[in-house]
């Protein structure tokens, strides 16, 4: 539930009459059987054994909700087809200087063409171009697979209560050696530095959010699953909730570690509204194992 699964179906797919069959097994039975093989400590109000299943933990019972460990496909299933290559991931880092911001690009490409298998010459490698649209709508294009792009006079992103939240649209287009567009990646990002300032003081050590060199007092709350019936959660409902957070003068939202990783639209709305996201790992109250030897002896692998 906390990751995306992809399977290569090229060898088995047909032009028509394909059947996708998914077998769903009881999560309750699974954690019960796993708990018998390996005792794991958990919160008192949850089903025993829930740490053995990578599933939204609070579904097994928590102080804020009932025991409703559902089963099913809760996000979209897609059949992805592509020729030659696709963009697997684009990772952007920022380096801020006086009156400029350098955007460094790491572009991960997944290619069908393999010289050892296809006897194909890749002397003309794939390339990409970058298009950046600033908050005012002005667009600039950078060709020849740029590893770094410099933004002059950047409009900095600030959290709620400290300034505006301008966003830049960044588009990366994958190109064939002949210049044909193969794939596109697009996101909106804010230009900012963000860290936690920890300094020795007369009380011990400080702990403060620091954005664009300015220390701020983080105000907000935990974001737990909005509903135990997941199909009832949507972008409109989430936006309304986050707008209420802004009305309450929040500037930080912590995604709690006993839920699930939110949809992309959650982070996009937070960017628009000026909310810093503190991201937990999805492993709340589920790390204590009292007898590791008995777990390994029982043949149960933990991940």
N, C-alpha and C positions, 0 to 999 in steps of 0.2 A: 504493500500500500504506500510505501514511502519512496518508490522509485518507478522508473519507466522500463518496461520490458519490450524488447524488439526481437522478432524471429524472422529469419530469411525463409520466405515461402516461394521463391522463384521456381524451384524444382517441382513443387507440388501444385501450384496454382493452375487453374484451368480457365478457359475463355468464358465458360458459364457453368452453372450448377455447382458452385463451390459451397461447402457447408462449414461454418465455423462452430465447433462444439466445445463448450467450456464446462468442465466438471467442477462443481463447488462442493467443498466438504465443510463440515461443521467446525467453526473455530473453537467452540466450547469443548467439543470432544478432543480436539488437538491439544489444547493447553492442559486439559485434565490428564491426558496420557503423558504429556511431556513432564508435568509436575510430579507424576509418580516415579519417573526415571531420575529426575533431578530436582531437588527442592530449591526453590528460588524465593528470596524475600520479596514481598510486594506490599502495597498499601492495604490497610485492613479492610477497606470497603470494596476491594476489587476481587475478581475471580482469581483463585490461585493458579499460577502457571502462565499468566499473561505475558511475562517478559520473553517467553520462548517463541512468540509469534510477532513478526514485524507488522503490526496492525495498530491503528489508532488506539492508544492505551486506555483512554477514558471510556471507550466503548465497553470495557469489561467492568465498569463501575468506578465511580470517583465521588468525591465529596460534593460535586456540583451536578451529578447526573446519575441516571439508572444504569443497570447492566443490560446493554443492548448491542452485543457484538454481532453486527449484521454480516451478510455474505452477498457478494455480487460484484459486478463490474461498475465502478463508481465514477470512472472518467472515460472519455471518448476512446473508441477503438478506430484506428485508421489503417487503411491500406496505402502504403507509401510507394510510389513508383518513380524512378528517376533513371536517366541515361547518363553515362560517363562518370558523373561525380555529383556530390552534394555537400553542403556545408553542415558539418557535424556539430560545430560549436564555434562561437566567436567570443573571445574573452578580452575585455578592455580594461586597462589600468590608466590611472590619471597621475600626472606629475605637475604640480602647481608651481609656477614661477610668478614673478612680478608681472602683472598684466598679460600673462599667457598661461595656457594649460596644454600640456602635451598628452595626447591620447595615444597609447601604445596598443597595437592590435596583435593578438595571437589568433590566427584563423586556422581551425582544424578542418581538414578536407577529407572526406571519405570517397575514394575513387574505385570504380569498378575495374579500371584498366590496371592490370598487373603485368609488368614486362616479362616475368618468368613464366607466366601462364599463357598470356595472350600474344606473346612475341610482338609487342607494340613498342615503338620508339617514343619515349617521352622527352625527346630533346626540346620540344616546345611545351613547356609545362603549363598547367592551369594557372590562371591569375585571378585577381579580383580588383574591384574598384570600390571606393568608399564615397558615399554622398552624405553630407551633413547639412541639416536644415536647422538654423538657429531659431530661438523663440520668436523672433520677428518675422520668420518665414523666408529669410534669405538662404539660398542653397549654394553649396560649393561642392565640386566633384574632385576627387583625388584618384588618379589612375596609377597603373603599374604596380599593383600590389603593395600599397604603402604599409610599412610597419609602424610608422608614427605620423600623426597629424597634429599640427599646432593650431590651437584656437586663440586668435588675437582678441584682446579686450573681452574676456569671458564674462558672461552673466552668471554669477554664482547662485547656487541653490541654497536656500536657508530654511530651517524648520519653522513650523508655526510659531508666530510671535516674535521672530527675529528678522524677518524680511520676506521677500517674494520667493517663489518656487519655480523659476523658469526651467524648461526642459528642452534639450536638444534631441532632434530625431537623427539617429545614426543608421544608415543602411549600407550593408555590405553585399555586393553582387558578385557571384562567382562566374567567371568567364572561361569558355573553351579557348584553345589556341587560336581559333578563328574569330573570337570575339562574341560568340553566341552566349547569351545569358543562360546559365544552368540552374542557378538557385539564388535565393535572396534571403537575407537575415535582416530584421529591422527591430529596433528598440528605441524607446525614449529614455534619456538619461539626464541626471542633474550633475553639474560640475561642482564638486565640493571636496574638501578633505574632511575626514571623520575618524576620530580615534577616541580613546579613553585616556584622560590625563591623570596620571598617578604620581604624586609628589609627596615627599616626606614633609610632615608638618608637626606642630606641637601635640596633636592628638594621635598621630601615627602616620597615616597615609591618606591622601585625598583620592577621590574616585569620581571623576566628572566627565560627562560627554564634552568633547571639544570639536567644534565644527568651524572650518575656515579660520582656525587659530583662536576662536572665541570659545571660552568655557561657558557651558549653559547648565542650568538645572533641569534634569530630565523629569518630565511629568507625564504620566500615562498609566497604563494598566496592562494586564495580561489579555491576550486574544486567545480565547479557547474556542472550540468548535461552536459555531453559531446555532447548530441544530443537530440533534442525534439522528434525524432523518436527513441524510446528506443531500438527496435530490432537491430538497427545499431551499438549499443555499444557492444564491445566484449573485451576479455582479450588482444588480440593483439593490438587493437587500444589504450586501456588504458595504456598498457606497453609503447608504443611509446610516449604517452603524458607525462608519468612520467619520462621516460628517458630524454625527453627534459627539464623537471624540474631540473634534476640532472645536465645537461649541462649548465643550467643557475645558478648553484651553490645554488639551494634551499636545505634546510635541514628540512623544515616543510611544510606540506600540511594541510590546514584547510578544512574539509568537511562542506560546507556551509549549513545552516539550512533551506533553502527554496527548497532544492532538494529532494534527497532520500538517504537511507542508501545503500552504494555501495555493490557490490558483494564481496564475500570472497576473490576473486583473487585480488581485489584492495589493500586490506591490506597486502596480501602475497607479492605483488610486491613492496609495500612501504618498507616492512621488508627487502627484498632482496637488494633494492637500497640504503637504509639508510635514509629513510624519516620518520620523526616523524609525526604522524597524530593527529591533533587537531580536535576533534569530536563535532560538534554542535548537539543539539536536533532539530528535523525536525518541527520547529514551528516558522519560521522566520516572523517577522512583523505581527503577527496574535494573539496577546494576549489582546489587548485593547477592553473592552466591555463598552459601554457608559451607558447602562441601564440594570443592572443585573436583577432587578425586572421584567422588561417587558419580559425578556427571560424566566425566570422560570414560569411566569404567562402563557406564551404561550405554555408551555408544552415541551419546547425544552431542552434536556439534552446535556450539553457540556462535552467533555472528552479531 
